[in-house]
Amino acid sequence: MFKFSRIALAAALISLSTLAHAAPADDAVERGRAALKAMDMPGAMAQFDAALKLDPKHAAAAFERGVLYMKAGKLDEAIADFTTAVLSDPTNGQAFAHRGEVKIVLNNWKSAFEDFDKAVAASPNDYRVLVIRASYLMGKGDKKAAKSDMDAAIKIADAHAAEVLTKMREQMGLDK
């Protein structure tokens, strides 16, 4: 009984110590997201940098900073952060999808489409990754696959998003 109690106590202390170390990075990510909502890009970047200093493998911080790098045209940095995000959280389909988008800009089409496929496999219920892949399939000239992705996205999206996606599908010429 005494041995079991010591093990339970040790496990509780480890859990508390893990939470104590994770919390500051998580807090910085939340402050970064709040800065994004306030359109304070430098403030958001500073918070995501701070989170990654505390935890270099923090998936959410790497993803968010990767998005900012992508928007700023810092493509190598964006790919590095999206890679950190997918290595730390292989279920983050959006990180795979955005990394694919950056690879398209860098003319790395084959690897980009591999990332789009990984995005859908990682997050099959995230309509956003299907829409991203559909957009690039259209650019590649594969209307049939693009329509399939858009139809799947519409089926899993909430009502408002489905309405927007239906209009988007029509504008893409995929409603036929």
N, C-alpha and C positions, 0 to 999 in steps of 0.2 A: 504494500500500500504506500509506504513512504517513498519507494523508488518511483512509483507511478505519479505521485504528487510532485516530485522533483522534475520529472519529465514534463508534466503539464505546466508547471511554473516556468520552466525553461522555454517551452514553446510559446507561452504567453509573452514572455519578455522579448523573445525574438520577433514576434508579431508586432509588439509595441515599438521596438527599435526600428523595424522596417517601415512602419507607418510614420514614425518621427522623421526618418530620412526621406521618405517619399513626399510627405506633405509640403515642404517648402517648394519643391519643384512643381508640384500640382498647383500650389497657390500662385506661383509665377505664371504658369500657363493660363490660369483663370484671369489674372490681371492683364495678361497679353491679349486674351480674347475680349476683355472689356475695352482695352485700348483700341482694338480693331473696330468694335462697334462705335466707338467715339471718333473713328477715322484718324486716330493717332498712330500712324504707321511706325514712326521712330520709337515711340513708347512701346508698341507691341513688339517690335524687333528686340528692344532691350530686355523685355520680360522673357521672351523665348530664349534669348541668349543666356539670361540668368538661370532659367530652368535647366538648360543643357549644361551649364557649368556645374550645377548641383547634381545632375544625373545625365551624363552624356548619351545614354541610350533611351531617354524619355521619348516614347513614340509620338505622343501628342505634340510635344514641343518641337520635335524635329519636323513633323508634318506641317504644323502651322508656320514655322520659319521657312520651310521649303516653299510653301505657297507664296510667302512674301518675296523670297528670292526669285521665284518664277515670274512674279509680276514685275519685279525690278529688272528682269533680264539677266540676272546672275544665274545662268543655266547650270554651270558646273556645281555651284553651291546648292542649287535646288535639287539636282540629282543626288548629291551626297546626302542631303537631309531626307529626301524621300526614301533613299536606300536605308538609312538608319531607321526610319519609321517602319518600313516593311520587315526589316530584320527583327526589330523589337516587337512588332505586332503584325504577324503575317495575315491577319484578318482585315487589315486596313486596305480595302479595295480602292479607296480614293487616292491613297498614296501611290499605289501601283498605277492607277489611271493618270494621275498628274505626272508621274515620272515618265510614262509613255508619251504624254503631250510634249514634255521637254525634249524627249528623244526625237520626236517628229521634227521639231524646230532644228535640231542638230543633224537632221537627215539620216537618222539611224532607224529607218522604218521597220526593219525586221525585229529588232529588239523592242521597239515601241509597241508593235502589235502583240508581241509576247507578253509585255506588261499589261496591255488591255485585256488579254485573255486571262492573265493572272488576277486582274482586278475583278473580273466577273466571277471567277472561281472563288476568290476570297470573300466577296460580298455579293452573293447571288440575289439578295433581296434589296440591294441598294440601286434604285432606278437610275441614280446619277451616273454610276459607272457604265451602265448600259448606254446612256445617252452620249457619254464621252466617246465610247467605242463606236457607236453608230455614226457620230459626226466624222470620225476619221475613216470609217469604212466608206462613207459617201465620198470623201476626198480621194480615196483609193479607187473609186468607181464601182464598188460592190454594193449596188442598190438593194439587192435581195437580202444580203446579210444586215445591211443598215436598217431596212424595214423590219426585219425579224427582231433586232435589238430594240427598236423604238416601240414595236408592238408589245414586247415583253416588259419594257419600262412602264408603258401606260397601264398594263395590267397590275403592276405592283405598287404604283404610285398612289398617293392619297388623291382625293377627288380634285382638288385645286391643281395640283401638279399634273394630273392626268389630262385635265382640260388644256393646260399650257402645252403639254407634250403633243397632244393631238393637233393643235394648231401648228406646232413646230414641224410635225411629221408632214402636214399638208404643205408647208412652205418649202420643205426639202423635196417635195415631189414624190413622197413615198405613200400617199394615200390611195394610189391606184392599184 
